[in-house]
Amino acid sequence: MNRITRIAVGAAGAATLLTAPAPAFAATAGADTTTATVTTCKTGLQAGLATTACADVTGNSVVIYGNIGLAGPPDGPVSWQTLYTNLSAEVVGGSSLGSVNGRTLFHSTTVRVEGFTATAPCGSTVRATFTVQGSGPWGVRPVLDVPVTC
């Protein structure tokens, strides 16, 4: 094979390699196989604190957790408090997804209370409740309803 023939064959082969993967790449690049996480939270006032129930929904996986923070600027020094917490969740009209009880030490910065991960049916609604008991008034606990749209 002479030099010009080898160059022509090489160029044709390179053109075939460069054009063949492009349609396959374009098909996979447009397909998004990941599901975005949607975070939903609801806040209430309990024990003189701002308490928040949250749910992170990814597909049919639901992560339940809570946050405890100051409801506003303190009137004076903030003392340490032992808070008794309960995080629970259920499928509305269905079964319980779980519940976690515990003690949390709180001072003045926001604290995350770890909950649990559960699986809920697609198309259902999950109701999460966060109860905090401390030295202050009971107040209203946050109750969060979040859709599970897979």
N, C-alpha and C positions, 0 to 999 in steps of 0.2 A: 504494500500500500504506500503510495507516495505521500508526501507531506501535506499537500492540499486536500487529499481525500481524508486523511486522518483528522485534519482540522474540521472539515465539514461534518464528519461522523460525530466528532466530539461536541460540536456546536448543536447538532440535532439532538444528541443524547442529553445535553445540558438543558435544552429548551423543554424536552419532555419531562425531565425531573423537576424543573421549576414550575411548570404549569399543572402537573398532575396533583400535587398536594394542595394547591390553592383552594379548589372547591371543597375538599374535605376539611381544611382548616376553617374556611368561612362557615361551614355548617356547624362545627363544634364551637366556634367562637361566639356565635349568636345564641347558643343554647345555655341558659343559666340554670345549672342544676342545684345551686345552693338556695336555701330558703333564708330570708332575712329574719333577724330577731326583732320582735316588736316588744318594747318595754312599756308597761302601763302601771301607773302608781296612783294611789289615792291617800290623802292625808286627813287625819283627825286630830283632835286634842284630847290627850289622856294624861292623867297624873301631872298636869301642868306642863306637858311636853308636846311637841309636834311629833306624831307617830305616823308612819307611812307604810302602807302595805303595797308591795310591788310584785309583778309577775313578768318574767321574760318568756315570751312564747316563740319557739322556733319549730315550725311544723306542728307536730302534736306533742312536743316536749315542752313542759311548763316548769320554770324555776320560780319558786316562791321564796321571798325574803322580806325583811322589814327594815326600816330605818327609824332611829330615835334621835331627835335633836331638840334644841331649845325652841320654844314657841315664839320667842322674841328676845330682845335684849334683857339681860337679868337686872333685877332691881339692886342687887348687891352681890356679894360673893356667892358662887355656886358651890354647894357641898356635894360630895359623892353620894350617890343614891344606888341602892340595890333594887333593880326593877325585875318583876316577874313577868315573863313574856309567854305568849302562846301564838303561834302561827298555825293556821289550819286552812285547808282548801278542800273543795268538793266540786263535783260536776253538778251544775244546777239540774235538779230533777233526777239525779243519779247518785252515785256512790261517793264516799269520802276518798280523797287523794292522799290524805295524810295529815299529821299534826305533830308539831314540835313544841315542847315546853322547856323553859330554861330560866336561868338568872342572868341578868346583864348588869354590869357595873357602868354607871353613867356619871359623867362629870359635866362637861360643857361643850364638848365637840360631838358631832354627829357620829353615831355608832350604827354599824350594819349588823342586824341579827340574821344569821344564816338560817335558812329554812330547809327546803328539800326540793328534789326534782321528781316530777311525776309525768305520766303519759295520760293524755286525755283524748277522747275520740274527736276526730275532725268534725267540725260543724257544731260542737258543743260550746257551752259557756262555763268557765271556771269561776267560782266565787272564792276569793281569798279573804280571810279575816285575820287581823292583827290586834291582839289584846295586850295591853301593858298595864300592870298594877304597880303603883308606887305609893309614895307618901302624899301625893297631891290628890285633887278631886278626880273621880273616875272619868268624866267627860264622855265623848263619843268615839268609839273605836272605828277605824276605817274598814269598810267592807268594799271590796273591789270585785267587779264583774268584768271578765275579759273574755272575748271570743277566741276560739281556737279555729282559725281558718287555715287549713292545710293546702 
